[in-house]
């Protein structure tokens, strides 16, 4: 399949896709700032509630 005529359209499309992916990666890092508690911490909370 020839892409010579579409090179001008494909390159900007790939750039925008890459930029969107990078933005999602950056935003995902911010949302993971407060990770969920570990299994150990959950078990300790359960034990504390029982006492």
Rosetta silent file (secondary structure, phi, psi, omega in degrees, C-alpha in Angstrom):
SEQUENCE: XXXXXXXXXXXXXXXXXXXXXXXXXXXXXXXXXXXXXXXXXXXXXXXXXXX
SCORE:     score description
SCORE:     0.000 S_00000001
   1 L     0.000  120.752 -179.302    0.000    0.000    0.000 S_00000001
   2 L   -73.740  135.438  179.215    1.646    3.291   -1.060 S_00000001
   3 L  -116.660    3.215 -175.552    1.918    5.967    1.634 S_00000001
   4 H   -56.964  -41.598 -177.769    3.858    8.577   -0.342 S_00000001
   5 H   -76.215  -18.824 -176.108    0.806   10.774   -0.920 S_00000001
   6 H  -104.503    4.213 -177.006   -0.362   10.505    2.674 S_00000001
   7 H   -57.627  -38.576  179.711    2.950   11.216    4.396 S_00000001
   8 H   -66.108  -25.673  179.492    1.867   14.789    5.164 S_00000001
   9 H   -91.451  -34.011 -175.722   -1.253   13.511    6.919 S_00000001
  10 H   -71.067  -44.899 -176.741    0.262   10.519    8.698 S_00000001
  11 H   -60.975  -46.925  176.709    3.129   12.295   10.451 S_00000001
  12 H   -63.189  -35.739  178.255    0.975   14.940   12.217 S_00000001
  13 H   -63.221  -44.467  178.480   -1.495   12.234   13.204 S_00000001
  14 H   -63.951  -37.601  178.913    1.285   10.149   14.761 S_00000001
  15 H   -64.849  -42.893 -179.764    2.616   13.201   16.599 S_00000001
  16 H   -67.635  -36.979  177.664   -0.783   14.007   18.084 S_00000001
  17 H   -63.731  -41.703  179.400   -1.269   10.376   19.130 S_00000001
  18 H   -65.758  -40.892  179.702    2.124   10.384   20.837 S_00000001
  19 H   -63.968  -41.196  178.060    1.372   13.680   22.590 S_00000001
  20 H   -63.472  -41.988  179.781   -1.954   12.345   23.905 S_00000001
  21 H   -62.477  -44.039  179.359   -0.288    9.196   25.189 S_00000001
  22 H   -64.088  -37.844  178.302    2.368   11.232   27.007 S_00000001
  23 H   -64.022  -43.008  178.703   -0.316   13.454   28.574 S_00000001
  24 H   -62.122  -40.775  179.224   -2.194   10.399   29.853 S_00000001
  25 H   -62.726  -41.586  179.670    1.038    9.011   31.302 S_00000001
  26 H   -66.992  -42.866 -179.324    1.739   12.278   33.118 S_00000001
  27 H   -67.941  -36.794  179.388   -1.790   12.544   34.478 S_00000001
  28 H   -63.045  -35.401  178.399   -1.759    8.914   35.559 S_00000001
  29 H   -65.556  -36.092  179.283    1.342    9.549   37.649 S_00000001
  30 H   -69.648  -37.731 -177.193   -0.403   12.356   39.505 S_00000001
  31 H   -72.743  -19.713  179.719   -3.456   10.258   40.275 S_00000001
  32 L   -89.632   14.949 -177.208   -1.254    7.536   41.744 S_00000001
  33 L   -60.837  -40.804  178.143    0.120    9.931   44.318 S_00000001
  34 L  -107.271   89.660 -177.816   -1.833    8.251   47.134 S_00000001
  35 L   -68.437  156.338  178.387   -1.473    4.528   46.527 S_00000001
  36 L   -66.354  157.036 -177.384   -3.945    2.144   48.062 S_00000001
  37 L   -67.839  153.031 -179.870   -2.947    0.586   51.335 S_00000001
  38 L   -76.743  169.747 -179.572   -0.985   -2.625   51.273 S_00000001
  39 H   -61.520  -39.733  178.886   -2.409   -5.947   52.340 S_00000001
  40 H   -58.823  -46.840 -179.655   -0.493   -5.684   55.617 S_00000001
  41 H   -63.684  -38.237  178.094   -2.053   -2.296   56.404 S_00000001
  42 H   -65.239  -42.034  178.777   -5.551   -3.591   55.629 S_00000001
  43 H   -64.388  -38.977  179.204   -5.048   -6.583   57.915 S_00000001
  44 H   -64.706  -39.823  178.274   -3.793   -4.319   60.707 S_00000001
  45 H   -64.074  -41.135  178.250   -6.885   -2.120   60.372 S_00000001
  46 H   -61.325  -44.537 -179.821   -9.132   -5.187   60.576 S_00000001
  47 H   -64.977  -37.820 -179.828   -7.373   -6.348   63.737 S_00000001
  48 H   -66.552  -35.090  179.180   -7.596   -2.882   65.273 S_00000001
  49 H   -68.576  -34.231 -178.128  -11.360   -2.782   64.669 S_00000001
  50 H   -69.916  -30.798 -176.397  -11.865   -6.147   66.378 S_00000001
  51 L   -83.810    0.000    0.000  -10.169   -5.076   69.608 S_00000001
